[in-house]
Amino acid sequence: MADDSDYEFPQDLLTAQRELTEAVAERDAFAQTLPWSLTKAEAIPRSGYTNFERPEVPEDTDEETLARYAALRARVVELSEFIICHRYWAELDGSDAVRARSRLKHHPDAQPSRSGQEHELASEQEQDAAQAA
């Protein structure tokens, strides 16, 4: 079994993982702005068969929004396929491959870069924590 420090990921794999994390976050943030159904749908009342309710969606989502969501989703799929099918995984077997995949997800070079606003907020929080200590 390989030690965690034995995993030397190729740069293209690290870049793809970082881009995947960013793409998933962008897709999920955009999806939160959309109605529960992208097509016209009746309301779903809470009943003995459902433990939830959904409001009516009076009209189909516009083509531009659908296209944007489809593009975001396609990017996530493309990056996922690249990572899953990367030649690096052929070098590992069994539990080493599983452990390496987990390490890739948490590797510092595979983390999304902070946006300016996120960086400022994190800096403020770090300063507040330092002052409190």
BAFI-3210 file (N, C-alpha, C; in Angstrom, 3 decimals, decimal comma, padded with zeros to 6 digits):
// residues 133
n [1|2|3|4|5|6|7|8|9|10|11|12|13|14|15|16|17|18|19|20|21|22|23|24|25|26|27|28|29|30|31|32|33|34|35|36|37|38|39|40|41|42|43|44|45|46|47|48|49|50|51|52|53|54|55|56|57|58|59|60|61|62|63|64|65|66|67|68|69|70|71|72|73|74|75|76|77|78|79|80|81|82|83|84|85|86|87|88|89|90|91|92|93|94|95|96|97|98|99|100|101|102|103|104|105|106|107|108|109|110|111|112|113|114|115|116|117|118|119|120|121|122|123|124|125|126|127|128|129|130|131|132|133]
n.u [000,846|000,561|002,090|000,642|002,235|003,408|001,991|002,247|000,806|000,010|000,285|-001,814|-003,921|-004,290|-005,052|-007,413|-008,996|-009,222|-010,586|-012,926|-014,049|-014,579|-016,376|-018,535|-019,371|-020,156|-022,213|-024,027|-024,619|-025,884|-028,057|-029,497|-030,833|-032,867|-036,229|-037,908|-038,634|-037,740|-039,497|-042,924|-045,040|-047,388|-048,380|-047,133|-048,719|-048,258|-048,723|-050,046|-048,409|-046,234|-043,561|-043,088|-043,602|-044,183|-044,119|-046,270|-045,034|-045,363|-044,609|-042,481|-038,915|-036,791|-035,056|-032,381|-031,568|-031,877|-029,935|-027,615|-027,554|-027,340|-024,825|-023,155|-023,575|-022,635|-019,919|-019,136|-019,525|-017,691|-015,196|-015,269|-015,195|-012,646|-010,996|-011,673|-010,935|-008,233|-004,839|-003,163|-004,403|-004,102|-001,675|-002,003|-003,445|-006,382|-006,987|-005,122|-005,675|-008,172|-007,508|-005,694|-007,372|-009,010|-007,084|-006,366|-008,647|-008,418|-005,995|-003,710|-003,028|-005,167|-007,293|-009,896|-009,190|-009,399|-011,867|-011,665|-013,461|-014,106|-011,563|-010,991|-012,989|-012,214|-009,721|-010,481|-011,895|-009,817|-008,198|-009,929|-010,110|-007,459|-007,204|-009,001|-007,732]
n.v [-001,172|002,209|005,107|008,226|010,347|009,336|009,807|011,368|013,566|014,221|017,424|018,140|016,617|017,610|020,228|019,728|018,660|020,879|022,645|021,150|021,201|023,935|024,196|022,580|023,993|026,407|025,493|024,473|026,781|028,324|026,650|026,912|029,271|028,693|027,545|024,688|022,960|022,841|022,995|023,780|023,104|021,529|022,376|020,520|019,106|018,569|015,324|012,095|010,567|012,057|013,752|016,386|019,600|021,374|024,449|025,756|025,841|028,176|028,529|027,423|027,327|029,860|029,652|030,562|030,386|027,630|026,739|027,761|026,357|023,748|023,914|024,359|021,985|020,139|020,786|019,962|017,197|016,644|017,283|015,476|013,028|013,249|013,183|010,693|008,886|009,281|008,522|008,192|006,697|004,077|003,309|002,571|000,259|-001,291|-000,510|001,514|003,139|004,155|005,563|007,402|008,845|010,121|011,687|013,344|014,931|016,540|017,742|020,464|021,910|021,355|022,726|025,178|028,509|031,379|033,864|037,443|038,733|036,591|036,102|038,493|038,401|036,065|036,914|038,979|037,466|035,875|037,848|038,805|036,507|036,317|038,629|038,073|036,071]
n.w [000,000|-000,811|000,604|001,592|000,747|-001,476|-003,766|-006,704|-008,474|-011,875|-013,467|-015,228|-014,272|-011,679|-012,348|-013,765|-011,700|-010,004|-011,724|-012,055|-009,472|-009,295|-011,450|-010,654|-008,397|-009,617|-011,327|-009,408|-007,916|-009,878|-010,431|-008,100|-008,484|-010,153|-010,940|-009,402|-011,402|-014,775|-016,780|-017,559|-014,842|-012,668|-009,319|-006,527|-003,990|-000,443|000,755|001,707|000,190|-000,536|001,025|000,826|-000,711|-003,736|-005,474|-008,088|-011,400|-013,650|-016,352|-019,089|-018,732|-020,085|-023,265|-023,287|-020,603|-020,215|-022,020|-020,856|-018,417|-019,414|-020,640|-018,421|-017,031|-018,919|-018,933|-016,376|-016,653|-018,723|-017,502|-015,376|-016,740|-017,907|-015,638|-014,456|-016,480|-016,760|-017,529|-015,350|-013,316|-014,073|-013,159|-010,567|-008,176|-006,819|-003,435|-003,350|-005,543|-004,836|-002,503|-003,558|-005,269|-003,417|-002,148|-004,254|-004,543|-002,304|-002,508|-002,219|-004,589|-006,171|-005,329|-005,616|-006,691|-004,630|-004,999|-005,355|-003,521|-001,787|-000,805|000,549|002,546|003,917|004,830|006,563|008,465|009,434|010,572|012,569|014,145|014,973|016,513|018,529|019,866]
ca.u [000,000|001,353|001,945|000,005|003,240|003,857|001,165|002,711|-000,205|000,400|-000,297|-003,098|-004,924|-004,547|-005,789|-008,770|-009,724|-009,545|-011,630|-014,152|-014,610|-015,125|-017,526|-019,642|-019,855|-020,858|-023,462|-024,934|-025,069|-026,841|-029,252|-030,258|-031,632|-033,887|-037,366|-037,686|-038,810|-037,381|-040,644|-044,188|-045,445|-048,386|-047,898|-047,197|-049,069|-047,818|-049,790|-049,576|-047,428|-045,044|-043,182|-042,646|-044,507|-043,511|-045,041|-046,519|-044,127|-046,368|-044,156|-041,184|-037,735|-036,396|-034,013|-031,047|-031,295|-031,685|-028,641|-026,549|-027,518|-026,819|-023,384|-022,505|-023,663|-021,739|-018,544|-018,919|-019,401|-016,433|-014,076|-015,372|-014,698|-011,202|-010,362|-011,911|-010,251|-006,832|-003,880|-002,503|-005,043|-003,633|-000,457|-002,390|-004,459|-007,155|-007,186|-004,239|-006,385|-009,216|-006,830|-005,134|-008,487|-009,392|-006,006|-006,448|-009,733|-008,015|-004,640|-003,707|-002,981|-006,426|-008,354|-010,218|-008,607|-010,391|-012,155|-011,264|-014,375|-013,923|-010,260|-011,124|-013,788|-011,379|-008,699|-011,142|-012,179|-008,541|-007,786|-010,814|-009,707|-006,162|-007,444|-009,724|-006,812]
ca.v [000,000|003,428|006,176|009,390|011,200|008,671|010,202|012,535|013,742|015,060|018,761|018,216|016,013|018,605|021,334|019,255|018,536|022,248|023,147|020,417|021,750|025,250|024,011|022,059|025,106|027,347|024,853|024,387|028,140|028,708|025,820|027,450|030,409|028,180|026,876|023,262|022,294|023,728|023,038|024,091|021,984|021,811|022,308|019,208|019,330|017,560|014,345|010,849|009,958|012,912|014,433|017,706|020,249|022,223|025,423|025,661|026,518|028,558|028,510|026,813|028,179|030,377|028,894|031,040|029,796|026,195|026,551|028,020|025,228|022,602|024,110|024,139|020,552|019,465|021,028|019,075|015,838|016,580|017,243|014,211|011,970|013,408|012,730|009,255|008,113|009,702|007,408|008,069|005,682|002,755|003,019|002,177|-000,778|-001,505|000,537|002,649|004,022|004,834|006,508|008,466|009,691|010,957|012,669|014,319|015,873|017,432|018,244|021,940|022,443|021,034|023,526|026,374|029,750|032,263|035,112|038,606|038,949|035,503|036,279|039,588|037,915|035,130|037,709|039,648|036,455|035,490|038,968|038,798|035,378|036,643|039,648|037,440|035,162]
ca.w [000,000|-000,937|001,587|000,963|000,108|-002,697|-004,902|-007,445|-009,509|-013,015|-013,402|-015,923|-013,404|-010,624|-012,966|-014,058|-010,434|-009,565|-012,618|-011,765|-008,239|-009,635|-012,340|-009,842|-007,576|-010,498|-011,742|-008,263|-007,591|-010,912|-010,256|-006,966|-008,945|-011,067|-010,298|-009,183|-012,684|-015,881|-017,685|-016,899|-013,997|-011,644|-007,941|-005,880|-002,583|000,532|000,930|002,300|-000,720|-000,642|002,255|000,393|-001,644|-004,707|-006,055|-009,519|-012,331|-014,642|-017,747|-019,345|-018,588|-021,400|-023,971|-022,884|-019,292|-020,433|-022,690|-019,880|-017,492|-020,165|-020,830|-017,127|-016,755|-019,859|-018,483|-015,233|-017,188|-019,474|-016,556|-014,643|-017,638|-018,042|-014,397|-014,277|-017,517|-016,867|-017,563|-014,045|-012,483|-014,492|-012,398|-009,212|-008,134|-005,600|-002,446|-003,649|-006,466|-004,058|-001,610|-004,396|-005,742|-002,282|-001,942|-005,339|-004,243|-001,213|-002,768|-002,233|-005,957|-006,843|-004,713|-006,402|-006,213|-004,017|-005,718|-004,581|-002,410|-000,846|-000,190|001,508|003,658|004,671|005,510|007,681|009,477|010,027|011,419|013,736|014,967|015,575|017,532|019,628|020,586]
c.u [000,896|001,066|001,372|000,999|003,764|003,088|001,689|001,792|000,329|-000,345|-001,653|-004,232|-005,288|-005,383|-007,227|-009,602|-010,130|-010,683|-012,965|-014,822|-015,248|-016,385|-018,743|-020,230|-020,648|-022,201|-024,477|-025,473|-026,110|-028,149|-030,120|-031,137|-032,807|-035,064|-037,101|-037,870|-038,467|-038,479|-041,897|-044,642|-046,489|-047,740|-048,011|-047,514|-048,483|-048,995|-049,228|-048,509|-046,156|-044,802|-042,673|-043,750|-043,696|-044,528|-045,227|-045,413|-044,998|-045,914|-042,799|-040,068|-037,279|-035,183|-032,599|-030,639|-031,042|-030,320|-027,488|-026,425|-026,935|-025,306|-022,615|-022,472|-022,705|-020,276|-018,195|-018,714|-018,061|-015,230|-014,082|-014,822|-013,184|-010,487|-010,490|-011,094|-008,765|-005,892|-003,184|-003,085|-004,594|-002,377|-000,764|-003,381|-005,146|-007,296|-006,266|-004,928|-007,465|-008,592|-006,266|-006,235|-008,950|-008,348|-006,033|-007,505|-009,323|-006,629|-004,670|-003,711|-004,262|-007,595|-008,626|-009,550|-009,719|-010,612|-011,739|-012,132|-014,223|-012,608|-010,314|-011,886|-012,961|-010,303|-009,284|-011,416|-010,900|-008,038|-008,623|-010,411|-008,390|-006,324|-008,118|-008,794|-005,872]
c.v [001,241|004,382|007,394|010,280|010,596|009,103|011,491|012,695|014,590|016,397|018,842|017,610|016,962|019,766|020,932|019,138|019,911|022,819|022,444|020,971|023,106|025,122|023,495|023,181|026,105|026,775|024,829|025,765|028,610|027,932|026,335|028,623|029,973|027,592|025,377|022,451|023,283|023,810|023,337|022,878|022,442|021,736|020,872|019,464|018,225|016,605|013,115|010,172|010,769|013,616|015,834|018,333|021,155|023,211|025,179|026,386|026,881|028,503|027,837|027,828|028,618|029,623|029,295|030,427|028,300|025,909|026,761|026,847|023,992|022,713|023,872|022,649|019,772|019,630|020,125|017,638|015,666|016,455|015,945|013,061|012,037|012,850|011,216|008,414|008,458|008,499|007,188|006,913|004,275|002,339|002,466|001,031|-000,791|-000,297|001,740|003,642|004,816|005,905|007,691|009,407|010,630|012,048|013,739|015,377|016,899|018,038|019,770|022,539|022,148|021,831|024,763|027,603|030,606|033,466|036,265|038,816|037,853|035,655|037,378|039,135|036,975|035,886|038,413|038,658|036,013|036,581|039,010|037,681|035,661|037,657|039,051|036,564|035,877]
c.w [000,000|000,211|000,868|000,238|-001,194|-003,938|-005,517|-008,641|-010,651|-012,944|-014,103|-015,097|-012,261|-011,159|-013,244|-012,783|-009,917|-010,414|-012,371|-010,512|-008,499|-010,486|-011,575|-008,992|-008,417|-010,937|-010,605|-007,870|-008,604|-010,736|-009,111|-007,369|-009,814|-010,298|-010,188|-010,452|-013,788|-016,927|-016,869|-016,097|-012,987|-010,269|-007,430|-004,410|-001,696|000,732|001,627|001,460|-000,849|000,680|001,934|-000,435|-002,546|-005,274|-007,555|-010,285|-013,531|-016,097|-017,866|-019,127|-019,978|-021,949|-023,541|-021,539|-019,413|-021,056|-021,714|-018,908|-018,178|-020,363|-019,527|-016,791|-017,659|-019,447|-017,294|-015,718|-017,914|-018,527|-015,746|-015,471|-017,777|-016,813|-014,251|-015,255|-017,650|-016,753|-016,217|-013,228|-012,855|-013,725|-011,006|-009,268|-006,776|-004,712|-002,682|-004,581|-005,730|-003,169|-002,416|-004,889|-004,635|-002,040|-003,026|-005,025|-003,200|-001,395|-002,849|-003,642|-006,745|-006,262|-005,551|-005,807|-005,640|-004,903|-004,820|-003,357|-001,356|-000,095|000,862|002,743|004,529|005,445|006,718|008,810|010,175|010,962|012,687|014,682|015,677|016,697|018,752|020,480|021,508]
res [m|a|d|d|s|d|y|e|f|p|q|d|l|l|t|a|q|r|e|l|t|e|a|v|a|e|r|d|a|f|a|q|t|l|p|w|s|l|t|k|a|e|a|i|p|r|s|g|y|t|n|f|e|r|p|e|v|p|e|d|t|d|e|e|t|l|a|r|y|a|a|l|r|a|r|v|v|e|l|s|e|f|i|i|c|h|r|y|w|a|e|l|d|g|s|d|a|v|r|a|r|s|r|l|k|h|h|p|d|a|q|p|s|r|s|g|q|e|h|e|l|a|s|e|q|e|q|d|a|a|q|a|a]
***
